[in-house]
Amino acid sequence: MSTFEEPISVEATETEPRNRLQVGDTFALEIESIAHGGHFIARKDGQVIFVRHAIPGEKVEVIVTATSSKLVRADVIKVLEASPFRVTAPCSYARPDGCGGCDFQHIDINHQRTLKAAVITEQFQRVGKLDLTALGITVEVEGVLPSTGLDWRTRMDFAIGVNGHIGFYKSRSKEVIEISDCLLAVEEMGIPALATRTWQGDARIEAAVSNAGEVNISRGGRSISGPTQLHETVLNHTLTVSPQSFWQAHRSAPETLTTRALAALELKKGATVCDLYGGVGLFSIALADAVGPTGKVHLVESDRRAISDAGHIFAKVSQVQIHSGTVESHIAKLKKIDAILLDPPRTGAGELVIETILKMEHRPARIVYVSCDPASLARDAKYLTDGGYVLEDVVGFDLFPMTAHVETIARFSLPKD
């Protein structure tokens, strides 16, 4: 819940600082822009400072929380001139010394999306060397229900604090902030009840809620309450999924991403398509419908639990072929692929996988890339466009509201003759 990404939006230093800053220093700053990873950029005496809990355009007082040879980090301790987009955070734990899971609760929900669109555009420019504006692409981050940005998360992991209660880590810290509730979680998860319990040991608690209302609580990868199989219904298909298998956390994400990915692929009946990093088969079940019984879907996944789930899901779906192993080990063996759907982990597909796709004897005419990290997407977009593909569209989805994370779908096609 409180994973951290190094900000890579700007060079860490511009000139040699006149006065090296120390942890605990306080001073006023003007916030310039947003950085990738939930931070905001300011400058003092030639040093770039990455600030949490700010908004571009504000004047704030900050305290330095960390320094290194490359960068300085700080937290807002007082807002001197507030942005018109600043709101009161709905959660008492969303504060500089509180839970590190939410980066943006102090920002109006619509403005959060504007900032995320700016991050996507900036990452394509900086990391991918791709000017989206010059390509005729204007990035928008679309909102999904619930419109409040709360009550959406169906999968959560909890750390155990010093008093034996569940909680989340502070930003860039192993200190656990124990909680009584989390406003991002769906109500069915029952966090207040979990929070009253005293847990022995430090093994993490995992909670999963299906859209059928089933609730599973696991610890150390083993179910301790609730059904050991969850039923998720997406586009008229019900998938049976292990609670420990990866599933999109936002309650609206499975249908939102599946619908938009299918539209971007524009598949015809009888087509052959690859679902790379396919997991349990969220996309594959819809791809099978799109290509029909005369088509073929190659699902490639390395996680054993996901492969097991997929095996049961597609036992009677003849056009889906499951490949267990790494993407790079299987993709080169597949022939006459019409389209590829990529949905890699946060680290992205990477150069090896993209190079393997580019070396295919029969290059797929279209690649649709679903990403939860704009930096790795931008990097891989550079590989694909250098390899001859045309970037046609980029759209974001606010499937991690109140946090710095954003889901993005990019479409690439071979040039038309």
Secondary structure, DSSP 8 states (H G I E B T S, - for coil): --------SS-SBSS--SS---TT-EEEEE--EEETTTEEEEEETTEEEEEES--TT-EEEEEEEEE-SS-EEEEEEEEEE--TTB---SSTT-STTS-SS-S-TTB-HHHHHHHHHHHHHHHHHHTS---TTTTT----EE--SSTTS-S-B-EEEEEE-TTS-EEEE-TTSS-EEE-S--TTB-GGG-HHHHHHS---SS--EEEEE-TTS-EEEEETTEEEES-SSEEEEETTEEEEE-TTS---SBTTHHHHHHHHHHHHH---TT-EEEEET-TTTHHHHHHHHHH-TTSEEEEEE--HHHHHHHHHHTTT-TTEEEEES-HHHHHTT--S--EEEE---TT-SHHHHHHHHHT-SS--SEEEEEES-HHHHHHHHHHHHHTT-EEEEEEEE--STTSS--EEEEEEE----
